[in-house]
């Protein structure tokens, strides 16, 4: 069969999936929580390409390039794309896939994740798979392999022991160090020493592995903490029975990168370690303010702000199932607690901790104010950690009241429905017993971002806009008005979140028309490479007069052109007109921060991206899109 070049539309669908997890130009931060995005019928672009006789090397090169460029948000898309090639490809395709897997599976977590998909998709454990696994284990230095295999023993239902046995790895005759590591993974340390301790070169390997095993069976937290400090062990090395020990956390915190520290702040607080005078608080504050730790990380301001908002609420956003379990745990705690009306806190009336209560012993304590201050300062230190794209931006925001306070301002004007039953909730009482009172309203007190409900759309938009404004030399900020847009001047080097919010919210604010920024740039002959619109929901177009809704479908989605007597306000067609008169490769990004019902394009247009909600990967995704990684 003769091979052909990959069709541009299929290539776009493939690159979109590698970066967003969707073949359509839309990014859902929460899609990674569901396995349905990694099912056999997903990623049809590869299947269609191979059926048309496209050169498989071109497809695999795109996947490997996306990994090496580093602009993808999660490794799951890279691994699943390779597995899709395995599922529908010929033997030649499968051989190329396993060769590519050896390039992209660098860390232990990546290798085990790739093998998770091989198991779920039933691609088999043939010669190609065995060769790939053998190459991964034989390509690493023996000491590095010992570090990795002792740190991560298993992930995603795959273990080193299983992979080594299934792949039938053959070790070179005199490579006793590597043989010692493999024997340790399969048989354990005691048996490995019996077989190979006579070889002098295995001594450093066994000494290190012995320290790891000593930590696993250690019962003294102080001894374990000392061992962690001396051997630079990470959190992955810590056995489960020490994960509630404050001494162990004090020892392991300095070994953690800043991203992992931010992820575990709430966990440490829930165990009651972040008190005003604790050593854990001092260590945490020193790491959050350490310039070397900050510069070596790739943390974005929105990631720090999400952590800050979650910590203020004393919880990460939870799905219904987890929220239900958390409520049940809270009710069990209340039986052993008493409410103090002076401090507005629940205090334990027992000193002996039940094993199930250890992880939540301090969950009812208010957030540590010093940690909140440190996180606020950390935001200002992370504005410039991401490199500039050197593109020209026009960022337009909706800064009206609903972006910050949602619908609760009209709650008192609502009339209660007759016959509607009210549900009970527990409230504090002096005796510590829960009392029953009527639930006020289902309306949220604050506007919420999708997938991070503790963050308001207005503040998320301000932070994302400020990050671009502070690092780029050609970026302008505007707000939506009834007449179109109004340019806003914000000092790039001196403005913080509060000052920017004050300037933006005192502007002449009005209703959202998504094509207004592009129309303004066309009329004023301004050149921009990227238009970014940040709103809470595209259905705001219903606020407009009927004659101003032309060219948009139900809910503000993409629709056909209107009749000639009605002005076309479709942002995609406005962008296409702008390209003919302004910048040929101009792009449009629409952030719908508080809704999932967003479709600026039907998927047939290039250079348009919808982002639903917000998470820590959104800044990286926007930069990749601006730099042309989706082509």
C-alpha positions in Angstrom: 0.0 0.0 0.0 1.3 3.4 -1.0 1.6 5.9 1.9 0.2 9.5 1.7 0.7 12.6 3.7 -1.4 13.2 6.8 -4.5 15.4 6.1 -4.3 18.8 7.8 -7.7 18.3 9.4 -6.7 14.9 10.9 -3.4 16.4 12.1 -5.2 19.2 13.8 -7.5 16.7 15.6 -4.6 14.7 16.7 -2.6 17.6 18.0 -5.7 19.0 19.8 -6.1 15.7 21.6 -2.5 15.6 22.6 -2.8 19.0 24.3 -6.4 19.1 25.5 -7.7 15.6 25.6 -10.4 16.4 23.0 -10.3 16.2 19.2 -12.6 19.3 19.1 -11.0 22.7 20.0 -12.2 22.6 23.6 -10.4 22.0 26.9 -12.3 20.6 29.9 -10.1 20.6 33.0 -12.3 18.0 34.7 -12.3 15.5 31.8 -9.3 13.7 33.3 -11.3 12.5 36.3 -13.3 10.2 34.0 -12.1 7.0 32.3 -14.5 7.6 29.4 -11.9 9.9 27.8 -9.6 6.9 27.4 -11.9 4.3 25.9 -11.3 2.3 22.7 -13.7 4.4 20.6 -11.9 7.7 21.4 -9.3 9.4 19.2 -10.8 8.5 15.8 -8.2 10.7 14.0 -5.5 8.0 14.2 -7.9 5.3 13.1 -9.1 7.3 10.1 -5.5 8.3 9.1 -4.2 4.7 9.2 -7.2 3.5 7.2 -6.4 6.1 4.5 -2.8 4.7 4.2 -1.1 7.6 5.9 2.6 7.1 6.7 2.6 5.9 10.3 6.0 7.5 11.0 4.4 10.9 10.5 1.7 10.2 13.1 4.2 8.8 15.6 6.6 11.7 15.0 3.8 14.1 15.9 3.2 12.3 19.2 6.9 12.2 20.1 7.4 15.8 19.2 4.5 16.8 21.4 6.2 15.0 24.3 9.7 16.5 23.6 8.4 20.0 23.2 6.9 19.7 26.7 3.7 21.7 26.0 1.2 18.9 26.7 -0.7 19.2 29.9 -0.8 15.5 31.0 1.1 12.4 29.9 -2.1 10.4 29.7 -2.8 11.8 26.2 0.6 10.9 24.9 0.4 7.4 26.3 -3.2 6.8 25.0 -2.3 8.1 21.5 0.5 5.5 21.3 -1.8 2.8 22.5 -4.4 3.8 19.9 -1.8 3.2 17.2 -1.1 -0.2 18.7 -4.8 -1.1 18.6 -5.5 -0.2 15.0 -2.0 -0.4 13.4 -0.2 -3.0 11.4 2.9 -4.9 12.7 5.1 -2.1 11.3 3.1 0.5 13.1 3.3 -1.5 16.4 7.1 -1.8 16.1 7.4 2.0 15.6 5.1 2.6 18.6 7.2 0.5 21.0 10.3 2.3 19.8 8.6 5.7 20.4 7.4 4.5 23.9 11.1 3.9 24.8 11.7 7.6 24.0 8.7 9.1 25.8 8.6 6.8 28.9 11.4 8.4 30.8 10.2 8.3 34.4 8.9 5.3 36.3 5.4 6.9 36.5 5.3 7.4 32.7 6.4 3.8 32.0 3.9 2.3 34.4 1.1 4.5 33.0 1.9 3.4 29.5 1.6 -0.2 30.6 -1.6 0.5 32.4 -3.1 1.4 29.0 -1.6 -1.7 27.4 -3.5 -3.8 30.0 -6.8 -1.9 29.8 -6.9 -1.9 25.9 -5.7 -5.6 25.7 -2.9 -4.9 23.2 -1.1 -8.0 24.4 2.4 -8.8 25.8 4.1 -9.9 22.6 7.7 -9.6 21.5 7.5 -5.9 20.8 6.1 -5.2 24.3 8.8 -7.4 26.0 11.5 -5.6 24.0 10.2 -2.2 25.1 10.1 -3.2 28.8 13.6 -4.8 28.6 15.1 -1.7 27.0 13.6 0.5 29.7 15.1 -1.5 32.5 18.5 -2.2 30.8 19.1 1.4 29.6 19.3 2.9 33.1 22.2 2.8 35.5 21.9 0.2 38.2 22.0 2.7 41.1 19.5 5.0 39.4 17.3 1.9 38.9 17.5 1.0 42.6 16.5 4.6 43.5 13.5 4.5 41.1 12.3 1.0 41.9 12.5 1.6 45.7 10.7 4.9 45.3 7.8 3.8 43.1 7.1 0.1 43.5 3.8 0.1 41.6 1.4 2.5 40.0 -1.9 2.2 38.1 -2.2 -1.6 38.8 1.2 -2.3 37.4 4.3 -3.2 39.4 8.0 -3.7 38.6 7.7 -7.3 39.8 4.9 -8.1 37.3 6.7 -6.4 34.3 10.0 -8.0 35.0 8.4 -11.5 35.1 6.2 -11.0 32.0 9.0 -9.5 29.9 11.6 -12.2 30.6 14.4 -9.8 31.1 17.8 -11.4 30.5 20.6 -9.7 32.4 24.2 -9.5 31.0 26.4 -12.2 32.6 28.7 -9.8 34.7 26.1 -7.1 35.5 25.7 -8.1 39.1 24.5 -4.7 40.2 21.5 -4.7 37.9 20.9 -8.3 38.8 20.8 -7.4 42.5 18.1 -4.7 41.8 16.0 -7.2 39.8 16.3 -9.9 42.4 15.2 -7.4 45.0 12.1 -6.4 43.0 11.1 -10.0 42.4 12.2 -11.9 45.5 12.8 -9.3 48.2 16.0 -8.0 49.8 16.7 -11.0 52.0 16.7 -13.5 49.1 18.6 -11.1 46.8 21.4 -10.8 49.4 21.6 -14.6 49.7 22.1 -14.9 45.9 24.4 -11.9 45.2 26.0 -10.5 48.3 29.3 -12.3 47.5 29.9 -9.8 44.7 31.7 -6.7 46.0 30.1 -4.3 43.4 26.6 -5.0 44.8 27.5 -3.6 48.2 26.4 0.0 47.6 23.1 -1.2 46.1 22.3 -3.4 49.0 23.3 -0.8 51.5 20.9 1.7 50.0 18.1 -0.9 49.7 18.6 -1.9 53.3 18.0 1.7 54.4 14.8 1.7 52.4 13.7 -1.6 54.0 14.6 -0.4 57.5 12.4 2.6 57.0 9.5 0.4 55.9 9.6 -1.7 59.1 10.6 1.1 61.4 8.1 1.9 64.3 9.8 5.0 65.7 8.8 8.3 64.0 11.9 10.1 65.2 14.2 7.4 63.9 12.3 7.4 60.6 12.6 11.2 60.3 16.4 11.0 60.9 16.7 8.4 58.2 14.7 10.5 55.7 16.9 13.5 56.3 20.2 11.6 56.0 19.2 9.7 52.8 17.1 12.4 51.1 14.1 10.1 50.9 10.9 11.5 49.2 7.3 11.2 50.2 7.0 8.1 48.0 9.5 6.3 50.2 7.5 7.0 53.4 5.4 3.9 54.5 1.7 4.4 55.2 1.9 4.2 59.0 4.2 7.3 59.1 2.0 9.5 56.9 0.3 10.9 60.0 3.6 11.6 61.8 4.5 15.3 62.2 8.2 14.5 62.6 8.2 12.6 59.4 6.5 15.4 57.5 9.0 17.9 58.9 11.8 15.7 57.5 10.2 15.1 54.1 8.9 18.6 53.3 12.4 20.0 52.3 12.8 17.2 49.8 9.5 18.1 48.0 9.2 20.4 44.9 7.0 23.5 45.2 4.2 22.0 43.2 4.0 19.0 45.5 4.1 21.3 48.6 1.2 23.3 47.3 -0.8 20.1 46.7 -0.2 18.8 50.2 -0.8 22.0 52.2 -4.5 21.1 52.9 -3.5 17.5 53.8 -1.0 18.8 56.4 -3.5 21.3 57.8 -6.1 18.6 58.2 -3.8 16.6 60.5 -3.4 19.6 62.7 0.3 20.3 62.0 -0.1 24.0 60.9 -0.5 25.6 64.3 1.0 29.0 65.0 4.0 27.7 66.9 4.7 24.4 65.2 8.0 23.4 63.5 6.0 22.3 60.4 4.6 25.8 59.9 8.1 27.3 60.1 9.5 24.8 57.5 6.5 25.4 55.2 6.8 29.2 55.4 10.6 29.0 54.7 9.9 26.9 51.6 7.1 29.2 50.3 9.4 32.2 50.6 12.6 30.6 49.4 13.6 32.3 46.1 15.7 29.3 44.9 12.8 26.9 45.4 10.4 29.3 43.6 12.7 29.9 40.6 13.4 26.2 40.1 9.7 25.4 40.0 7.2 26.0 37.1 4.4 27.1 39.3 1.9 29.6 37.8 0.0 32.3 39.7 -3.4 30.7 39.1 -2.1 27.4 40.6 -1.0 29.3 43.8 -4.3 31.2 43.9 -6.4 28.0 43.6 -4.4 26.5 46.5 -5.0 29.7 48.5 -8.8 29.6 47.8 -9.0 25.9 48.7 -7.0 26.4 51.9 -9.3 29.3 52.9 -12.3 27.0 52.5 -10.4 24.2 54.3 -11.2 21.8 51.4 -10.6 21.0 47.8 -13.7 20.9 45.6 -15.2 17.4 45.9 -17.6 15.4 43.8 -21.0 14.4 45.3 -19.8 10.9 46.4 -16.8 12.3 48.3 -18.7 15.2 49.7 -21.2 12.8 51.1 -18.5 10.7 52.8 -16.9 13.9 54.1 -20.2 14.9 55.7 -20.6 11.5 57.3 -17.1 11.8 58.8 -18.0 15.3 60.1 -21.1 14.0 61.9 -19.0 11.3 63.5 -16.5 13.9 64.7 -19.2 16.1 66.2 -20.1 13.3 68.7 -16.6 13.6 70.2 -16.4 17.4 69.9 -17.9 20.5 71.7 -18.7 23.8 70.1 -17.1 27.0 71.5 -19.3 30.0 70.6 -16.6 32.5 71.6 -14.1 31.2 69.0 -16.7 29.8 66.6 -14.8 26.5 66.5 -15.4 22.9 67.4 -12.9 21.5 70.0 -12.2 17.9 70.8 -13.4 16.7 74.2 -11.2 13.7 74.1 -7.4 13.3 74.0 -7.1 9.8 72.6 -7.3 9.7 68.9 -9.1 7.0 67.0 -7.1 5.8 64.0 -9.7 7.0 61.6 -9.6 10.5 63.2 -5.9 11.0 63.0 -5.9 12.4 59.4 -8.7 14.8 60.2 -7.7 15.9 63.8 -7.2 19.5 62.8 -9.6 19.8 59.9 -12.0 22.1 61.9 -9.2 24.6 62.8 -9.2 27.9 60.8 -6.5 28.4 58.2 -3.2 29.6 59.5 -3.0 33.4 58.7 0.8 33.3 58.2 0.4 30.6 55.5 -2.3 32.7 53.8 0.1 35.7 53.8 2.9 33.6 52.4 0.7 32.2 49.6 -0.4 35.8 48.7 3.2 36.9 48.4 4.1 33.8 46.4 1.6 34.8 43.7 3.6 38.0 43.2 6.8 36.0 42.9 5.5 33.7 40.2 4.3 36.2 37.5 7.4 35.9 35.5 8.3 32.2 35.9 6.8 31.3 32.5 8.7 32.5 29.4 7.1 35.1 27.1 5.5 34.1 23.8 6.4 37.5 22.2 2.9 37.6 20.6 0.5 40.6 20.6 -2.4 40.2 22.9 -5.8 41.9 23.3 -7.4 40.5 26.5 -11.0 41.5 27.1 -12.8 40.7 30.3 -16.3 40.8 31.7 -15.9 42.6 35.0 -19.5 43.0 36.1 -20.9 42.1 39.4 -21.9 38.5 38.6 -18.3 37.6 37.9 -17.6 37.9 41.6 -20.8 37.5 43.5 -22.9 35.2 41.4 -26.7 35.3 41.8 -27.0 35.7 45.6 -27.6 39.5 45.4 -31.2 38.8 44.2 -31.9 36.1 46.7 -34.1 38.2 49.0 -36.3 39.2 46.1 -37.3 35.6 45.3 -40.6 34.2 46.5 -40.6 30.8 48.1 -42.5 28.1 46.3 -45.5 26.7 48.2 -45.3 23.1 49.4 -41.6 22.9 49.0 -39.9 20.8 51.6 -36.8 22.1 53.3 -33.9 19.9 54.2 -32.1 19.8 57.5 -28.5 20.7 58.2 -26.5 20.6 61.4 -25.6 23.8 63.2 -23.5 24.5 66.2 -25.1 24.4 69.6 -23.7 24.9 73.1 -24.1 21.3 74.1 -22.2 19.9 71.1 -25.4 18.2 69.8 -26.4 19.0 66.2 -29.6 21.0 65.9 -31.9 21.2 62.9 -32.7 24.4 61.0 -34.1 25.2 57.7 -31.8 25.4 54.8 -31.7 29.0 53.4 -31.3 28.7 49.7 -29.7 26.6 47.0 -28.2 29.7 45.4 -24.4 29.9 45.7 -23.1 32.8 47.8 -20.3 33.4 45.3 -19.8 32.9 41.6 -17.9 29.6 40.9 -15.5 28.5 38.3 -16.1 25.1 36.8 -13.8 22.4 38.3 -12.5 24.9 40.9 -15.7 26.1 42.6 -13.8 28.0 45.4 -12.4 30.4 42.7 -14.6 33.2 41.4 -14.6 33.8 37.6 -13.7 37.4 38.1 -10.5 36.8 40.1 -9.5 33.9 37.8 -9.8 36.2 34.8 -7.8 38.9 36.5 -4.9 36.6 37.4 -4.7 35.0 34.0 -4.7 38.5 32.4 -2.1 39.9 34.7 0.2 37.0 34.1 0.2 37.7 30.4 0.4 41.5 30.9 3.4 41.3 33.2 5.6 39.1 31.0 4.6 40.3 27.5 5.6 43.6 26.0 2.8 43.8 23.5 -0.4 43.1 25.6 -3.4 45.3 26.1 -6.4 44.8 28.5 -10.0 45.9 27.9 -13.4 45.4 29.4 -16.8 44.7 27.7 -19.1 47.7 27.4 -22.5 48.3 25.9 -20.9 50.1 23.0 -18.2 47.4 22.5 -15.0 47.5 24.5 -13.1 50.0 26.6 -9.3 49.9 26.9 -8.0 49.9 30.5 -4.5 51.0 31.6 -2.8 48.8 34.2 0.7 49.4 35.3 2.6 46.3 34.2 5.3 46.3 36.9 3.5 47.6 39.9 0.0 46.4 39.9 -1.2 43.5 42.1 -4.5 41.6 42.0 -6.4 44.1 44.2 -5.3 47.2 42.3 -6.1 45.6 39.0 -9.5 44.6 40.2 -10.2 48.2 41.3 -9.2 49.6 38.0 -11.1 47.1 35.9 -14.3 47.3 37.9 -14.6 51.0 37.9 -14.5 51.1 34.1 -17.6 51.6 31.9 -18.9 48.0 32.1 -21.6 46.6 29.9 -23.0 43.6 28.2 -20.8 41.0 26.5 -20.5 40.8 22.7 -17.8 38.3 21.9 -16.9 39.8 18.5 -16.5 43.3 19.9 -12.7 43.1 20.5 -12.1 41.8 17.0 -14.4 44.4 15.5 -12.7 47.2 17.4 -9.2 46.0 16.2 -10.5 45.9 12.6 -12.0 49.4 12.7 -9.0 51.0 14.5 -6.5 49.0 12.3 -4.7 47.5 15.4 -2.7 44.4 14.9 -3.0 41.5 17.4 -1.9 37.9 17.2 -4.2 36.7 19.9 -7.7 37.7 21.1 -8.6 36.4 24.6 -12.2 36.8 25.9 -12.8 35.9 29.5 -16.5 35.6 30.6 -18.5 33.5 32.9 -20.9 32.0 30.4 -21.6 32.6 26.6 -25.3 32.5 27.2 -24.9 36.2 28.4 -25.8 37.0 24.8 -29.4 36.6 25.8 -29.0 40.0 27.7 -28.5 41.6 24.3 -31.3 43.0 22.1 -32.7 40.6 19.6 -31.1 42.4 16.6 -27.7 42.1 18.3 -27.8 38.4 18.6 -27.3 37.6 14.9 -25.0 34.8 13.8 -25.0 32.9 17.2 -27.0 29.8 18.0 -28.8 28.7 21.1 -26.9 29.5 24.3 -24.4 31.7 22.5 -22.9 28.8 20.5 -21.8 28.8 16.9 -24.6 29.3 14.4 -25.2 30.0 10.7 -24.9 33.5 9.2 -28.0 35.7 9.8 -30.0 37.4 7.1 -28.4 40.3 5.3 -30.5 42.9 7.1 -29.1 41.7 10.5 -25.5 42.4 11.7 -23.5 39.2 12.0 -21.9 39.1 15.5 -20.3 35.7 15.3 -16.8 35.9 16.8 -15.4 33.2 14.5 -16.5 34.9 11.2 -15.3 38.3 12.6 -11.9 36.6 13.2 -11.9 35.3 9.6 -12.6 38.9 8.3 -9.9 40.3 10.5 -7.3 37.8 9.1 -8.0 39.2 5.6 -7.4 42.8 6.7 -5.0 42.4 9.7 -3.0 39.5 10.9 -3.2 36.3 8.8 -2.7 33.9 11.6 -4.7 35.7 14.3 -6.1 33.4 17.0 -9.1 33.5 19.4 -9.4 32.0 22.9 -12.7 32.1 24.7 -12.6 31.2 28.4 -16.1 30.3 29.7 -15.2 30.1 33.4 -18.5 29.2 34.9 -20.2 26.9 32.3 -19.6 23.8 30.3 -22.1 24.7 27.6 -19.6 26.5 25.3 -19.0 26.1 21.6 -17.5 29.2 19.9 -16.8 27.0 16.8 -18.1 23.8 15.4 -14.6 22.4 15.1 -14.1 23.2 11.4 -12.2 26.5 12.0 -8.5 26.8 12.8 -7.1 29.1 15.4 -10.1 29.0 17.8 -10.0 27.5 21.3 -12.7 27.2 24.0 -11.6 26.7 27.6 -14.2 25.5 30.1 -13.6 26.4 33.7 -10.1 26.8 35.0 -7.3 24.7 36.5 -3.5 25.0 36.9 -2.8 23.9 33.4 -4.7 26.7 31.6 -1.8 29.1 31.3 0.4 26.4 29.7 -2.3 25.4 27.4 -2.9 29.0 26.2 0.8 29.4 25.6 1.0 26.2 23.5 -2.0 27.3 21.4 -0.4 30.8 20.9 2.9 29.3 19.8 1.2 27.1 17.2 1.6 23.8 18.9 -1.9 22.8 17.8 -1.0 22.7 14.1 
